[in-house]
Amino acid sequence: MTRVDRRSFYGAWLVLLTLAGCSSAPTSNSRINASSTEAMSIFVEEDVAYLSGVLTGTLPSQLKSALSEHPNVTDLVLVDVPGSTDQAATMEAARFIRHLGLNTHIAQTGYVLSGGVDLFLGGVQRTIGAGAGVGVHSWRDTQNWGDEIDLSDPVHASYVNFYLEMGVPERFYWFTLDAAPAERIYYLSPEEIYDYRLLTD
């Protein structure tokens, strides 16, 4: 069975797993551009929160703290986000954003890479500024590389489940695994951003 055929077969299998809720959540999988180590910061101005830096395991608590202090915030602007060091925390934060009904926006000429893209997907309405970059690659943890794990491994279902929950097609996950290895970044074209439904408008 070819790689493409296997993806089609396991894609259907993963949807069934997702609907059944039988997925194992990723823990400390890294989705980050390793060349950047900028600490994350959140700045709030009126009803807009601006976030930049590497997303870590403290992201959910930092985000909840900032938003509890500024309950009027309606939009989260991602300025320069090179990725995350804790995928489970990133998914938790994205779901929190969705739960609050916040919109997400990538700043003009800013960038959102790797796990930062997953945080962006939490927005109810998602927009991207002119000249902004959206980059993806395969994930990795201390022992595995996402694009090398058997397609039937339940760890994939965790990602598929997340993307479907965010309104993004399953095929986007498989695309990220093939787009670039973990040590490189692939920047999506405007057509790909539209095709994979990363934008809501």
C-alpha positions in Angstrom: 0.0 0.0 0.0 1.5 3.4 -1.0 1.9 6.2 1.5 -1.0 8.1 -0.1 -3.2 5.1 -0.1 -2.3 4.4 3.6 -3.2 8.0 4.4 -6.6 7.7 2.9 -7.2 4.4 4.7 -6.0 5.6 8.1 -7.7 9.0 7.6 -11.0 7.2 7.7 -9.9 5.2 10.7 -8.8 8.3 12.5 -12.1 10.0 12.0 -13.8 7.0 13.6 -11.4 7.2 16.5 -12.0 10.9 16.8 -15.8 10.5 16.9 -15.4 7.8 19.5 -13.2 10.1 21.6 -10.5 7.5 21.8 -7.3 9.5 21.4 -4.2 9.9 23.4 -3.3 13.5 24.0 0.2 14.7 23.1 2.2 15.9 26.0 5.4 17.7 25.5 5.7 17.3 21.7 7.7 20.2 20.3 6.3 22.3 17.5 8.9 25.1 17.5 11.4 26.8 15.3 14.5 25.8 17.3 16.5 28.9 16.3 14.3 31.1 18.4 14.1 31.2 22.3 12.3 34.5 22.8 10.2 34.3 26.0 6.4 34.7 25.6 4.8 38.0 26.5 1.2 39.3 26.5 0.4 43.0 26.2 -3.2 44.3 26.5 -4.4 47.6 25.0 -8.1 48.3 25.3 -9.9 45.2 24.0 -7.0 43.7 22.2 -4.3 41.4 23.6 -1.0 41.1 21.8 1.1 37.9 22.2 4.6 37.1 21.0 7.4 34.7 21.8 7.7 30.9 22.3 4.7 29.1 23.7 5.6 26.9 26.8 3.7 24.8 29.3 2.8 28.0 31.2 0.8 29.4 28.3 -2.7 28.4 29.6 -2.1 29.9 33.0 -0.5 33.1 31.6 -3.3 33.5 29.1 -6.0 32.9 31.7 -4.3 35.4 34.1 -4.1 38.1 31.5 -7.6 37.7 30.3 -9.0 37.6 33.8 -7.4 40.9 34.5 -8.8 42.3 31.2 -12.2 40.6 30.7 -13.1 43.2 28.0 -10.6 41.6 25.5 -12.3 40.4 22.3 -9.3 39.8 20.1 -5.9 38.1 20.4 -3.2 39.4 18.0 -0.3 37.0 17.4 2.7 39.1 16.6 5.8 36.9 16.3 5.3 33.4 17.5 8.0 30.9 16.5 6.3 27.8 18.0 5.7 25.9 21.2 7.5 23.6 23.5 4.4 21.9 24.9 1.8 20.9 22.4 -0.8 19.8 25.0 -0.6 23.2 26.7 -1.0 24.9 23.3 -4.1 22.9 22.5 -5.5 23.7 25.9 -4.9 27.4 25.3 -6.5 27.3 21.9 -9.6 25.6 23.3 -9.7 28.2 26.0 -9.6 31.0 23.4 -12.5 29.3 21.5 -14.5 28.8 24.8 -14.2 32.6 25.5 -15.3 33.4 21.9 -12.2 35.4 21.1 -11.0 36.2 17.6 -7.4 35.7 16.5 -5.4 37.7 14.1 -1.8 37.5 12.8 -0.2 40.9 12.9 0.7 42.6 9.6 4.3 41.5 8.6 4.3 39.2 11.7 4.6 35.5 11.7 3.1 32.4 13.4 5.0 29.2 13.1 4.5 25.6 14.0 2.6 25.3 17.3 1.8 29.0 17.0 -0.5 28.1 14.1 -2.4 25.7 16.4 -3.0 28.6 18.9 -4.2 30.8 16.1 -6.8 28.2 15.1 -8.5 28.7 18.5 -10.0 32.0 17.2 -13.8 32.1 16.4 -12.9 34.5 13.6 -9.4 34.2 12.2 -7.7 36.8 10.1 -4.2 37.4 8.8 -2.5 40.8 8.2 -0.8 41.7 5.0 2.7 40.3 4.7 2.3 37.9 7.6 3.9 34.5 7.5 2.3 31.2 8.4 4.7 28.3 8.7 4.4 24.6 9.5 6.5 21.5 9.9 6.4 18.0 11.4 6.3 17.7 15.2 8.8 15.9 17.3 9.2 14.8 20.9 12.2 13.4 22.8 12.0 10.0 21.1 9.9 10.4 17.9 9.5 12.4 14.8 5.8 12.9 13.7 6.4 12.0 10.1 8.1 8.8 11.0 5.5 7.3 13.4 3.2 4.7 11.9 0.1 6.2 10.5 -2.1 3.9 12.6 -0.5 5.2 15.9 -3.3 6.8 18.1 -1.1 9.9 18.7 -2.1 11.1 15.3 -5.8 11.0 16.3 -5.1 13.6 19.0 -4.0 16.1 16.3 -6.8 15.2 13.9 -9.3 15.6 16.7 -8.0 19.0 17.5 -8.1 20.3 13.9 -11.6 19.0 13.3 -12.7 20.7 16.6 -11.2 24.0 15.3 -13.0 23.6 12.0 -9.9 22.7 10.0 -9.9 19.6 7.7 -8.0 16.5 8.8 -5.9 16.7 5.7 -4.1 19.8 7.1 -2.5 17.6 9.8 -1.1 15.2 7.2 0.1 18.2 5.2 2.1 19.6 8.1 3.9 16.2 8.5 5.0 16.2 4.9 5.5 19.9 4.4 8.9 20.0 6.2 10.9 18.1 8.7 10.9 19.3 12.3 14.1 21.3 11.9 12.8 23.3 9.0 9.8 25.5 8.2 7.4 25.5 5.3 5.5 28.8 4.7 2.0 28.4 3.3 0.9 30.2 0.2 -2.3 32.3 0.3 -3.9 29.6 -1.7 -2.9 26.9 0.8 -4.1 29.1 3.7 -7.5 29.4 2.1 -7.6 25.7 1.0 -7.0 24.4 4.5 -9.6 26.8 6.0 -7.1 28.6 8.3 -9.1 31.8 7.7 -12.8 32.1 8.6 -13.5 34.8 6.0 
